[in-house]
Amino acid sequence: MSLDPDDPRPPYAQITNALRAAILTKTLQPGEKLPSQSDLTKRYGVSRATVQRALRDLQDEGLIVARQGSGVFVRSRTERPAGLRSHIERAFEQSSVTIDFAGFSGETLYGALQEPIDKIRAGRLTPESIVVRLLLPNMADTQAFPVLVEGRTHDRGVSARARDLMVHHSRSITRIVRELNALGLVKEARVEVRTHGITPSFKLYVLNGTEAFFGFYPLAPNTVSVGGTDVEIIDVFGLDSTLFPFAVSDGQGAPGGLFVEQARKWFESVWTMVGEEFTP
């Protein structure tokens, strides 16, 4: 399939539209793996960056999920999740930005930070301070998952793989935020990371202390490479989580405001009582 030269839309938009149509018409079935980025660049005759933009738009629409080391898949559930990315961008319109995240690795957060940080670099957003706190599992052998499917037993290689993913994403978030301070674009820009021994069953974002997003982690079997060998594990698919939004602006005494308040208290309690400082 090639792009239409008479179509006024940019190439990435044409690719997004073609893949969206295939997903909505069930030509690409829920859970089905999409062609690789290399295959899509050859199919449409475009650059990898163009394909990545198209896939990012589909991910923003909640139609696909990218699974580290496995590829890109059509979402198993087709309802559209809360638009975390747009809310994070609005949070960056404030003078002081705070983002508290509790979950497995921060992969979704890293993706959601890209656009607002690009806008800061371009001078379109001008916060004075940014503080991001990440509350992550230490991925010790005592974690309930990920584990091997067979016997539901722990495996050091599986735990090490999960820890590597946690370190990779927390390090990436730290790098792009701190870079803003190094470039003199933001007076204060820092990331703090603490780990704990609790296996997360949900992910939580608290934005500027006024909004919260909450989603459960679904578990499913997944074949991954550990030490060069494919093994089947019970894995966490955070990108499949549907996020539920809550806001203080819902009104005094409303469930949304109460949830944000309790979410902040829960985060602070775990952060101070069992969180251990961690340098990615």
C-alpha positions in Angstrom: 0.0 0.0 0.0 1.4 3.4 -1.0 0.5 6.9 0.1 -1.8 9.0 -2.1 0.3 11.9 -3.6 -2.9 13.9 -4.2 -3.9 13.7 -0.5 -3.1 17.1 1.2 -2.6 15.5 4.6 1.0 14.8 5.7 2.3 11.3 5.3 2.1 10.5 9.0 -1.6 11.4 9.0 -2.3 9.2 6.0 -0.6 6.3 7.8 -2.5 7.0 11.0 -5.8 7.0 9.1 -5.0 3.8 7.2 -4.1 1.9 10.4 -7.0 3.4 12.3 -9.4 2.2 9.7 -7.9 -1.3 9.7 -8.3 -1.4 13.5 -11.9 -0.1 13.6 -13.0 -2.4 10.8 -11.4 -5.4 12.6 -9.0 -6.0 9.7 -6.5 -5.8 12.5 -8.0 -7.8 15.3 -7.8 -6.8 19.1 -4.5 -8.2 20.4 -3.0 -8.6 17.0 0.6 -7.5 16.5 1.2 -4.6 14.0 3.9 -4.8 11.3 7.3 -3.7 12.6 8.4 -0.1 12.1 10.9 -1.3 9.5 8.1 -3.1 7.6 5.9 0.0 7.7 8.7 2.3 6.5 9.1 0.0 3.5 5.4 -0.4 2.9 4.7 3.4 2.8 8.1 4.6 1.6 8.6 7.0 4.5 11.1 7.6 7.3 11.1 5.8 10.6 10.3 9.1 12.3 7.1 9.4 10.2 6.0 5.9 11.2 6.8 6.7 14.9 4.6 9.8 14.7 1.7 7.8 13.3 2.0 5.1 15.9 2.2 7.7 18.7 -1.0 9.3 17.5 -2.7 5.9 17.5 -1.4 5.2 21.0 -2.8 8.6 22.1 -6.2 7.5 20.7 -6.0 4.4 22.8 -6.1 2.1 19.8 -2.6 0.5 20.2 -0.1 -0.3 22.9 3.7 -0.7 22.6 5.1 -3.5 24.7 8.8 -3.3 25.5 10.7 -6.0 23.6 7.6 -7.5 22.0 6.3 -4.9 19.5 3.1 -2.9 19.0 -0.3 -4.4 19.4 -4.0 -3.5 18.8 -5.5 -2.8 22.2 -7.5 -5.7 23.6 -10.0 -3.2 24.9 -11.2 -0.6 22.5 -12.6 2.0 24.9 -10.6 5.2 24.9 -8.7 5.8 28.1 -8.5 9.2 29.8 -6.2 11.5 28.0 -3.2 11.6 30.3 -1.0 13.3 27.8 -3.2 16.3 27.4 -3.6 16.7 31.1 0.1 16.6 31.7 0.6 19.2 29.1 -1.9 21.5 30.8 -0.1 20.8 34.1 3.0 22.3 32.5 1.1 25.6 31.9 1.4 26.3 35.6 4.4 28.1 37.1 5.2 25.3 39.5 4.8 21.7 38.1 4.6 18.7 40.3 4.1 15.1 39.1 3.9 12.2 41.5 3.9 8.7 39.9 3.5 5.3 41.6 3.7 2.2 39.4 6.0 -0.2 37.8 8.4 1.7 35.6 7.1 5.1 34.4 7.1 4.0 30.7 3.7 5.8 30.0 4.8 8.9 31.9 8.0 9.1 29.9 6.0 9.1 26.6 3.6 11.7 28.0 6.4 14.1 29.0 7.9 14.3 25.5 5.5 16.9 24.0 5.4 19.4 26.9 9.2 19.2 27.2 9.6 19.8 23.5 7.3 22.9 24.0 9.5 24.1 26.8 12.6 23.8 24.6 10.7 25.8 21.9 9.7 28.5 24.4 6.0 27.8 24.1 5.7 26.6 27.8 7.6 28.4 30.5 7.2 26.8 34.0 9.7 28.0 36.6 10.0 24.7 38.5 9.4 21.1 37.7 9.5 18.3 40.4 8.8 14.7 39.4 8.7 12.0 42.0 8.8 8.3 41.0 7.7 5.6 43.5 8.8 2.3 42.0 9.2 -1.3 43.1 12.7 -2.5 43.7 12.0 -5.7 41.8 13.5 -8.0 44.4 12.8 -11.7 44.2 9.9 -11.2 46.7 7.7 -9.4 44.1 4.5 -11.3 43.3 5.0 -10.7 39.5 6.4 -10.9 36.9 7.1 -14.6 37.5 7.3 -17.7 35.3 4.0 -19.0 34.1 5.0 -22.6 34.9 4.6 -23.0 38.7 4.3 -19.3 39.1 7.9 -19.4 40.4 10.4 -16.6 40.6 13.3 -16.4 38.2 16.3 -14.1 38.8 16.6 -13.4 35.1 12.9 -12.4 34.9 13.3 -10.1 37.9 16.5 -8.6 36.5 14.7 -7.9 33.2 11.9 -6.1 35.0 14.4 -4.1 37.1 16.3 -3.1 33.9 13.0 -1.7 32.5 12.4 0.2 35.6 15.9 1.6 35.6 15.8 2.5 31.9 12.5 4.5 32.1 13.3 6.2 35.4 16.7 7.2 34.0 15.2 8.5 30.8 12.7 10.6 32.7 15.5 11.9 34.9 17.6 12.8 31.9 15.0 14.8 30.0 13.8 16.7 33.0 17.2 17.6 34.4 18.3 18.7 30.9 15.9 21.6 31.1 17.7 22.9 34.1 21.1 22.4 32.5 20.0 24.3 29.4 18.8 27.2 31.6 15.2 26.8 30.4 13.7 26.1 33.9 15.1 27.4 37.2 14.4 24.2 39.1 13.9 20.9 37.3 14.5 17.7 39.3 13.5 14.1 39.5 13.5 12.1 42.8 13.2 8.3 42.7 12.4 6.0 45.6 11.9 2.2 45.6 10.0 -0.1 47.8 9.2 -3.8 48.2 5.4 -3.6 47.4 4.2 -5.3 44.2 2.1 -2.6 42.5 -1.4 -3.7 41.4 -2.2 -0.2 40.1 -0.6 2.9 38.7 -1.3 6.4 40.0 -0.5 9.9 38.8 -1.0 13.1 40.8 -0.6 16.3 38.8 0.0 19.6 40.6 -1.8 18.2 43.6 -5.1 18.8 42.0 -5.7 16.0 39.5 -5.2 12.2 39.9 -5.3 9.4 37.4 -5.7 5.8 38.5 -5.6 2.5 36.6 -5.4 -1.2 37.5 -2.5 -3.3 36.1 -3.9 -6.2 34.0 -1.8 -9.4 34.1 -1.4 -11.7 31.1 1.1 -14.4 29.8 3.9 -12.9 27.7 6.8 -14.6 26.0 10.0 -12.6 26.6 13.7 -13.2 26.0 15.8 -13.7 29.1 19.5 -14.4 28.7 18.9 -15.3 25.0 16.1 -17.8 25.8 12.4 -17.3 25.3 10.4 -17.9 28.5 6.7 -17.4 29.2 6.0 -15.2 32.2 3.0 -13.6 34.0 3.6 -10.1 32.9 2.2 -6.6 33.7 0.7 -4.6 30.8 0.6 -1.1 32.1 0.0 0.4 28.7 -3.3 -1.5 28.6 -4.5 0.2 31.7 -7.7 2.3 31.5 -7.0 5.5 33.5 -9.8 6.9 35.6 -9.6 10.7 36.2 -10.3 12.6 39.4 -10.0 16.3 40.1 -10.3 18.7 43.0 -12.3 21.0 40.7 -15.2 18.4 40.8 -16.4 20.4 43.8 -16.1 20.5 47.6 -17.0 17.1 49.1 -17.3 15.5 45.6 -15.7 12.0 45.1 -13.1 13.4 42.7 -11.7 15.8 45.3 -11.8 13.2 48.0 -9.9 10.7 45.8 -7.2 13.3 45.0 -6.8 14.0 48.7 -6.5 10.4 49.7 -4.2 9.6 46.7 -1.8 12.3 47.9 -1.9 11.0 51.5 -1.3 7.4 50.3 1.7 8.5 48.1 3.3 10.6 50.9 2.9 7.7 53.4 4.6 5.1 51.2 7.2 7.7 50.0 8.2 8.6 53.6 7.6 5.3 55.5 9.0 2.6 53.2 10.5 4.4 50.2 14.3 4.2 49.8 16.2 6.7 47.8 17.3 5.3 44.4 19.7 6.7 41.8 18.8 5.4 38.3 
